[in-house]
């Protein structure tokens, strides 16, 4: 059975992404959590992850690290994790890669913190540009695929997993959403897996100051 090693649910946006993909794809897996900030955290992570970072997926002797790489590995088992239509699949991969490598101002100023409610925090001008681009992506995808389901490409895909942490960020910082984006965010939040993640995040007791700077 696969094992997904994650960091703190409250803070680790990268851990949420493949965890949600696994849940939505119905792939059985074990979960191992290594909380950040502990005296042995670095050694524990290096014991499972060649990159020294989490998450990492363990499949027997194989380690797959990096959230997007893990999701691609899962899609080899469950091709439906990407849209079936080739042009839609290309766009889904493009916006997933854009999330993976971009939006650095949003990440720095509005860290994922599922437990917090801090309206308006972290809204620097460069963050507003990131937010505008994300909303543009969401509105464009929903406009093209709204007839086939509530997610970015109708059915749930890796693209939704990649933007799932943004759903929690927009909730934490009370970002006002246009109607199509609000409906998408609500559909994501209603997923049982997203609610499971949120409940577990709220139950964690670790507090990491570097992710509380905007609070």
C-alpha positions in Angstrom: 0.0 0.0 0.0 1.1 3.6 -0.7 2.2 5.8 2.2 1.9 9.5 2.0 4.2 11.4 4.4 2.8 14.9 5.2 3.6 17.8 7.4 1.3 19.8 9.6 -2.2 19.9 8.1 -2.9 23.4 9.3 0.1 24.9 7.4 1.3 22.5 4.7 -0.4 23.5 1.5 2.0 21.2 -0.4 0.8 18.2 1.7 -2.8 18.9 1.1 -2.5 18.7 -2.7 -1.5 15.0 -3.1 -3.5 14.0 0.0 -6.7 15.4 -1.6 -5.9 13.7 -5.0 -5.5 10.4 -3.3 -8.8 10.8 -1.4 -10.7 11.9 -4.5 -9.3 9.1 -6.7 -10.2 6.5 -4.1 -6.7 5.2 -3.9 -6.0 3.4 -0.6 -3.0 4.8 1.3 -1.4 5.1 4.7 -0.7 8.4 6.2 2.3 9.4 8.2 2.7 12.9 9.7 6.0 14.5 10.6 5.2 17.8 12.4 7.5 20.7 11.4 9.6 22.6 13.9 10.6 19.6 16.2 14.1 18.8 17.4 14.3 15.8 15.1 12.1 16.9 12.3 14.9 17.4 9.8 16.3 13.9 10.5 12.9 12.3 10.3 12.1 13.9 6.9 15.5 13.0 5.5 14.8 9.4 6.5 12.0 9.3 4.0 12.4 12.1 1.5 15.5 12.5 -0.7 14.8 16.2 -1.1 14.5 16.7 2.7 11.0 18.1 2.1 7.5 17.0 2.5 5.2 15.6 1.2 6.7 12.4 -0.2 4.9 9.3 -1.5 6.4 5.9 -0.6 5.5 3.0 -2.9 7.6 0.1 -1.7 11.2 1.1 -2.2 10.3 4.0 -4.4 10.0 7.5 -3.1 8.2 10.2 -5.1 8.6 13.7 -3.8 7.1 17.1 -4.8 3.4 17.6 -4.8 2.9 17.8 -8.5 5.2 14.9 -9.3 3.2 12.8 -6.8 -0.1 13.8 -8.4 1.3 12.9 -11.9 2.3 9.5 -10.4 -1.2 9.0 -9.1 -2.6 9.9 -12.5 -0.8 7.0 -14.0 -3.0 4.8 -11.9 -6.1 7.0 -12.2 -6.0 8.8 -15.6 -9.3 10.4 -14.7 -7.4 12.7 -12.4 -6.7 14.8 -15.5 -9.5 15.9 -17.9 -10.1 13.3 -20.7 -10.2 16.0 -23.4 -6.7 16.7 -24.7 -7.1 20.5 -24.9 -8.7 20.7 -21.5 -5.9 18.5 -20.1 -3.3 20.8 -21.5 -4.9 23.8 -19.8 -5.3 21.8 -16.6 -1.6 21.0 -16.6 -0.7 24.6 -17.5 -2.6 26.1 -14.6 -1.4 23.4 -12.2 2.2 24.3 -13.2 1.5 28.0 -12.8 0.3 27.4 -9.3 3.3 25.1 -8.6 5.8 27.7 -9.6 4.1 31.0 -9.1 2.0 33.2 -6.8 5.0 33.8 -4.5 3.5 37.0 -3.1 0.4 35.2 -2.0 2.4 32.4 -0.4 4.6 34.8 1.5 1.9 37.2 2.7 -1.1 34.9 3.1 0.3 31.6 4.4 -2.2 28.7 4.7 -3.5 28.6 8.2 -6.8 26.7 8.4 -7.4 27.6 12.0 -7.2 31.3 11.6 -9.8 33.9 10.5 -8.0 37.2 9.7 -10.0 39.3 7.2 -7.9 41.6 5.1 -4.5 40.5 6.4 -1.6 40.2 4.0 -3.2 42.2 1.2 -0.1 43.8 -0.3 -0.3 45.2 -3.9 1.6 42.2 -5.3 -0.8 39.9 -3.5 -3.7 41.6 -5.1 -2.2 40.8 -8.5 -1.8 37.2 -7.5 -5.4 37.1 -6.3 -6.7 38.7 -9.6 -4.8 36.1 -11.7 -6.2 33.2 -9.7 -9.7 34.5 -10.0 -9.2 35.0 -13.7 -8.1 31.3 -13.9 -11.1 30.1 -11.9 -13.6 32.2 -13.8 -12.2 31.1 -17.2 -12.3 27.4 -16.3 -15.7 27.5 -14.8 -17.1 29.5 -17.7 -15.9 26.8 -20.1 -16.8 23.7 -18.0 -19.7 24.7 -15.7 -22.1 22.4 -17.6 -20.1 19.3 -16.8 -19.7 19.7 -13.0 -18.8 22.1 -10.2 -15.0 21.9 -10.4 -12.5 23.7 -12.6 -12.9 21.2 -15.5 -16.3 19.9 -14.5 -15.1 16.7 -12.7 -12.5 16.9 -10.0 -9.0 16.9 -11.3 -5.4 17.5 -10.2 -5.9 21.2 -11.0 -8.5 21.3 -8.2 -6.0 19.6 -5.8 -3.4 22.2 -6.8 -5.7 25.1 -6.0 -7.2 23.5 -2.9 -4.9 25.4 -0.5 -6.0 28.7 -2.1 -9.6 27.8 -1.2 -8.5 27.7 2.5 -6.4 30.9 2.1 -9.3 32.8 0.6 -11.5 31.6 3.5 -8.9 32.5 6.1 -8.3 36.0 4.8 -11.9 36.7 3.7 -11.1 37.4 0.1 -14.2 38.6 -1.7 -15.0 36.3 -4.6 -17.2 36.9 -7.7 -20.2 34.6 -8.0 -18.6 31.9 -10.2 -15.5 31.7 -8.0 -17.6 31.7 -4.8 -19.6 28.8 -6.1 -16.4 26.9 -7.0 -14.9 27.6 -3.5 -18.1 26.4 -1.8 -18.1 23.2 -3.9 -14.5 22.5 -2.9 -15.1 23.2 0.8 -18.1 20.8 0.7 -16.0 17.9 -0.3 -15.9 15.4 2.5 -12.1 15.1 2.1 -11.7 18.9 2.5 -13.8 18.8 5.6 -11.8 15.9 7.0 -8.6 17.9 6.4 -10.0 21.0 8.1 -11.2 19.1 11.1 -7.8 17.4 11.5 -6.0 20.8 11.0 -8.1 22.3 13.8 -7.2 19.5 16.1 -3.5 20.0 15.8 -1.7 21.8 18.6 1.6 22.9 17.0 2.0 26.6 16.5 4.6 27.7 13.9 5.3 31.4 14.2 6.6 31.7 10.6 3.1 30.9 9.4 1.3 33.1 11.9 3.0 36.3 10.8 -0.2 37.6 9.0 -2.4 36.7 12.0 
